[in-house]
Amino acid sequence: MTKFVLKNYNLKELKPFHVLLFVLGIFLIVSPIVMFIPKDGWNLGFGKVHFLTQNEFFNPIKQDKKDISGVVSKVDTSSIDRNDPLMRHKNGSNGDLGAASGGALSVESATSLALNDNGLANLHRFFEKLKDVSGSKKKMHILHYGDSQIEGDRMTAYIRQRIQNQFGGNGPGLIPAMNVYSTMTFKQTYSPNFVRYTCYGGAKLKNRKYGAMGSAARFSPELDSAGLANETSIKEAWIEIEPGRGAYSRAREFNNVKMYYNSCVKPCALKVYQNGALIHEDSLETDGKPHSVELTFPSTPGKLKYVFSAAVSPTISSFSLEGDYGVQVSNIGMRGSSGTIFGSMDQNLLGRMYSDLNTELVIMQFGGNSVPFFKDSSSVRNYTSYFKGQLNTIKKLRPTAAIIVIGPSDMSKLENGIFVTYPLLPYCIAQMKKVSLDAGAGYWDMYSAMGGFNSMPSWVEQGLAGKDYIHFGPKGASIISQLFFEAFAAEYAKWQQGITQ
């Protein structure tokens, strides 16, 4: 048997003067570095070594905490309610889900949309269609594209609720074939053999037929003609969707469900189950062209499971969950994207979907992903010039649609122990505003709305933004979304009352 012997060691007791000597020793070692290190650090060949300068050592920089009380106080957070009352209709099966609650809109707002004459005319044409959409029982779509600042329906959820309450509409609109972002607006699960493809990162489709959301799903890869001839074994896959219990009230209720697909070149059987019961059987079109399968219900259907059986998968591009009429506002979050992706999608399919959806407003919320990588002013101008090209692409695909650009928020990076605004962010915002107006779009300055330079640390301190000093938290997203909606609504109210700029 092995014996373990524990020995007692007499540790020398540290006395106060020992601690003092240790601190003084560290001070003597550090002092020469502090006294003589250049402000920009020492270049040692392999890179620069930075250290506190003498001034920074004796007068450490303090975190700037901008007062944002004036910003937050402009928003009545008590009105941010996921359960705003709806105008209820018992006859949803008769095509009557989507009525507006209406109400007066104020011409006053804490912030405003920047518009030139061309942009104002485009927005007014949109308002002309918007005012009649519910009364005439028509449908129109607003597509909200953005980076990770909006993923999971952040920001869009509140904007949608306010627009649908005011102008009519139900449901979250387009949702991805495969959702990978956490969201309370809907629930979705899918079989493990489904693979997600996007135009902005990760696996990509060779034929670029993603559709309006820039993402799609397949349960078998794309094949050439030889591969198609050899593929005969039948595969089964499924996607299940249902309303989210935590969603805003308008998004929770829908009775029209549409599945968009394309590139179906082999027979594909479809079965749809509602809460476990088979309600629909179909065979998808095998001509490879874009198609949709639409189901309508007397009321919100609950859990829907789409089961596919085919040797070769079609491309499932999205679902749309809607009411009978009114405005659909779709959240299209593209994590990591700078918005310069519209040319990487099949233009014919994209234009066809914009038309099918009756898209009349496109909101473009990008820029934040490029900010950390700007080296100089020319790199900013290169990005914004390319971004302008994306706006022109949307105009070409959907000439009747108005466009509103939401610029990036304040973003902070750690510098000398404190968080500061990225140095080229204000210039990026100025350039994004310029190219947006040049393209006939409106521009909403989210950076200024939240307080401008070095405002993000205060949003983080008050629990309104995350510790990454980039993304809003749930309450912060609601506040900034309300500021945007009020600026949008003020433009509508001024148009309605005939008030000129």
N, C-alpha and C positions, 0 to 999 in steps of 0.2 A: 504494500500500500504506500502510495506516495504521500509524504507529509508536507503540508504547507505551513511555513512559519512566518508569522507577521512580526516585523521588527518595529520598534518605536523609534522614530527619529525626532530629535529635539530641534524644532524649527526655531531659528533665531527671531525673537520678537522685534518687529519693526517699530521704531520710535518716531515721533513727529519730525525730528531733525533729519532722519534717514529719508523721509518722503521729500523734505525740503531740498536735500542735496540732490536727489534724483531729478526733481523739477528743474533745479538750477543747471544740472548737467545737460538736460534736454535743451534748455534755453541757450546754453553756450554753443551747442552743436548747430542749432537752427539759426541762431543770430547771423552768422556770416552769410548764409544763404539768403535770408530775408534782406540783409543790407545791400547785397550786390547783384541779386538776380534781376535781369532786365524785365521790363513789363511784359514783353511777349515771350519770355522764357528763354532757355538755352537750347540752341540747335546742336544736337549731339550726332548728327549724321543720319541716324536711324529714325530720328524724329525729335520733336521739341519736348523739353521737360519744363513743366510749369510749376510754380510754387507761389505762395503768398509774397507779395512785395512788402517793403517796409511799411508803406502807408496802409496796405490792406491788413497787415498783421496788427498794427496798433489801432487802426480804425476800420474794423471789419464792416463789410457792406451789409446793410440790413435789407430784408425782403420788402419790396415795395408792395403795399396793400392799398390798392385803389378803392376809393369809396364808391360802391355800386348801389348804395341805398336808393339813390334817385332813379336808377334803372329798375330795380326790383319793385319799388313802390308804385311804379306805373302800371303794374300788372295786378289785377284782382285775382289772386290765386284761389279764392273761394269759388270762382266761377269754373274752375277746372274740375269738371265732374264727369266721370266715365258713364254716369247714368242720367244724363240730361233727358228730360221727358220727350218722348216721341209722340207724334200724331199717329195714333193707332188705327189700323184698318183691319177689320175682320175678314175682308174679302180679298186676301192676297192672291188666292187662286184665280181671281177674276182680273188680274193684272193691275192691282192698285196698291202695291207696296212701293213707297218712295216719295210720298208727299212731303212738301217742305213745311217746317214750323214757322219760318219767316221771322218777321220782327224788324224794327228799324235799325239801320246801321249809321254810325256816326262818321262825320267827315273829319273828325279830329282823331289823331293817333300820335303816339309817342315817337314813332319813326315814320319814314315814308319811302315809297318806291321812287327811284331815280328813273326818269323817262324823258326821251326827247320827243319831238313831234311825231316821228315815225312809230316809235314804241307806244306812244299814247294812242295813236290811231289803231294799232294792232290790238291793244288791250281793250279799247272801246268796242271793237268788232266782236271780241270775245264776250264782253258784257252783254251785248245785244242778244247773243245766243243763250247766255246763262240765265237771263231774266225770264225767259219763256220755257226753259227746259222742263220744269215740273208741271206747269199749267198745261202744256201741250202733250204731256206724258211721253216725252222723248228721252233719249239717253245721250250723255256725252261723257268723255273721259278726260281726266287730268292725270298726267304721268309725272310723278315726282322721282326723278333720278338723283342719285347722290352717292357719296362715299360712305365710310363707316359711321359718319355722324348721323346718318338716318337709318342704318341697318336695324332690322328687327322692328320696323315701324316707328322708331323713335322720331319725333317731330311730325311725321306724316299723320300719325294716328289722331293727334289733336287737330291738325289742320283739316283733315277729312271730316271729323265730327262737326266742326263749326260750319264748314261749307255745306255738308249734307243737311244739317239742321236748317240752314238759311235758305238753301236753294233746292233741296230735295235729293233723295238718293239713299240707298242702303247697301251694306256689304263693303268688304275691304277692297273690291276690285280685283286686279290681277294679283295672283300669288305664284311663287315659283313651282315648277314641277317637283323640285327637290329643295326644300328649305333647310338651310344649315345655320340660320341665325335664331337666337332665342327671341321669341315674340309672344305677347299675350293676345294678339289679335286673332289668331287661328291656331289650330293644332294640326300637325301633319306627321305621319309616319310612312315608311316605305320599305319594301323588301330589300334585303342586302345586296341583291344583284343589280339594283339601279345605280348608275354612275352619273355624276353631275358634270356638266360641261359649261364653261363660261367663256365669253369673249374677252374677259379682262384678267384672267389668271387661271392657272391650273390646266386641267385637260380641256382641249379645244375640239370643236367639230370641224372636220375637213371641208364640209360644204357651207359652213358659217351660218346655217339656218337656225339661229337661236330664237328669233322672234323679238317682240318688243322689250322683254325683260333682260335680254343679253345673256340668258342662261337657259339650259334645257337638260333633259335626262333621257338616258337610254339604258336598257337592260342587256344589250349586246352591242359590240362596237360597230362602227360603220365598215362596210365591206365593199370591195370592188365587184365587178360582174362575175369574176371567177369564184370569189368567195361566196357570193350569193347563191350561185348554182350548187355549191357543195354543202351549204348549210341547210339541213333538213330537220334536225332534232328540235322539237317544240319546247320552248322555255316558258315558264310562268313568272309573272312579276306583278306587284300591286303597289298602289298608292292610296293612302287613306287620309281624308281631311274632315275636319269638323270645326265649328265655331270655337273661339277662345272665350272662356268664362270671364277673363279679366279684360276683355276688349271694351272699347267705348260702345255705347248702346247701338248706334247706327251700324257699326261694323258687325255686331253680333247677329243682326237680322238680315237675311237674304233668302230669296226663293228661286233664283236663276243661277244655275251652275254650268259653266261652259269650259270644256277641255279643248285646248288648241294643240294640234299635232301636225307633223309633216314627215316627209321621207319614209312613208310606209310603202315598201315595195314587195313585201311578202304578206300572205294572208295573216291577219291579226284579229283574233276574237276578243271581244270586250264584254265583261260582265260587271254590272254596277249593283252594289248592295247598299241598302239604306238601313242603318242600325241592325245589320246582320241578315236582313231579308233581301233576296234577289228582286230587283225592281226593273232591270233593263238589261237586254242582251243586244249586241250589235256586232257588225263586222266593219273594221276600218277600211277606208278607201285605199286601194293599193296602187294608185297612179303616181305616188311620190310627191304630190302637190300638197299645199297647206289646206287643212280642213279643220272642222271643229265638231264636237258632239255636245249638244245643248240639252239640258234637262230642266224642267220647271216644276215647282212644288207649290202647294197651297200655303206653306209657311216654311220657316227655316228647317231644313231637312235633318239636322243632327249629323250623325256620322255617316260619311259616304266612302265606300271602298271600291276603287276601280281595279279590276283584275284583268291583266292582259295575258294572252296566250299566243305565241308566235315563234317561228324559227329565227326570225330576224326582227329586232325591235324597231318600231317607229321612233321618231324623235318627239317626245312630249315637251312642248315649250312652256306651257303655263296652264293654269286654271283661272277663271274669273268668277268671283262670287258676288252677285249683284241683286238688286231689287228689280222691280218691273220697269222703273223709269227714274230719271233724276241724274245726279252727278256721281260718277265713280272716281275715286282718288286713289291711285295705285302707288304703293311704296316699292321702289326699285333700288335697293341698296346694293352697292358694288364695292365691297371692301378692297382697299388698296388702289382703287382706280382714281385717275385724275380727270376722268370724263372725256378722254380723247380716244374713244373706242367705237364711235358710231360708224366709221368707215370699215371696221373689221367685221361687220355683220352683213349678211346678204341683204342688199338694198331693196330688192323686189319684195321679199317677205316682210321686211320691216315696214315699208310703205303700205303694203296691203293690210298689215295688222293695225297701223295707225288709222287707216280708213275704216276698217271693220269696227274698231273701237270708237269711232267718231271722236278722235283725239282733238281737243280744241285748246288745250293749254299744256305746255311742257315746262316743268320747273326743273332747273339744272342747278344742283348744289354740289359744287366741286371746288378744287383748288388746294384744300388742306393737305393732301398727300404729296403735293409737289413742293410745298413751302420748305420742309427741312433740307431739300436737296438743291435749292437755289444757291449758286456760287456768286453771281453778280447780277446787275440789272439786265444785262443782255439775255441771261438765261430765263429771267422772268418774262421778258418780251417774247422770247421764242415760245414759251409755254402758252402765253395768252393769245398769241397769234394762231397757234394750233387750236386752242380752245374756240376761238372765233370761227375757225373752219368747221368745228362740230355744230355750232349754232346754225351755220349756213347749210350744213347737211340736213339738219332737222327741218329747216325752212323749205328745202328742196323736196324732201319726202312728204311733208305735210304743210303746204303753203298757207292754208287757212288757220293754222294754229298760232296762238300767241306764245311767247316765251318769257319766262321770268328767271333770272339768274340770282341765286343766293350765294354770296361770296363766303369765304372761310371765316370761321370764328377767330378770336384771339387764340394763339397757341404759344406755349412757353417752352423754353429749353433751359436746362440747368447750366448756369455760368457763374463761376466763382462762388458756388454755394447758394445761389439764389436763382429763382425762376424769372426769366425775362422773355419778352416777346421776341420771336424770331426777327432778326434785323430787316429782312427783305419782305416781311409780311405786309406792312403798309403799302409798299410800292406795288406788290402783287395785286392788292385790292384795288388800287387806283387804276392799274392796267386792265384788270378784269371788268371794272366798271366801264372803262373807255370802249373796249371791244364789244361789250354787251350792247351798249347804246348804239355803236356803229352798226351792229347787226339788227337793229330794230327791236331788241329785247329790253325788258325792264330790269333794273338791278336793285336788290335789297342788300344793304350793307350790314351783315350780321355782326361783324367786328365792332363797328361803331355802336350798334344796338346794345351790345353787352357791356359797353363802357370804353372800348378802344384800347389803347396801348397799356400793357401790363394789367389788364382787368381780369385775366384768367385766374391768377392766384387768389383773388377775392372770391370768385365763383367756387373755387375748390375749397377754400376755408369755410364757406357757408354751406357746403354740402350740395352745391348745385352742379358741380362738375367732378369728374374722376381724378384720381391721383396721377393719371398720365398727363394731366394739364392740356388735354386735347378735347376729350369727349364730354358732353353734358351728361349729368345724371338724370333720372326720371323727372324730378321737379324742375331742374334747370331746362330740360328739353321742353317741358310744358310752358315755362315762362317765355323762352325765346320763340316758341311756336306761336304763342298768343300775340307776341309783339309783331310777328310777321303777318298773321291773319288780320290784325287790326290795321296794319298799313295797307294790305290788300283790300279790306272792306272799306277803308276810307276812300280809296280811289273809286270803288264802285259807287259809294254814296255820292261822291262829287259828280260822277258821270250821271247818276240818276237824277240829281238835282240841277244839272246843267251848269255846274260851277266849272269855270275854265281855270287852267293852271296859272 
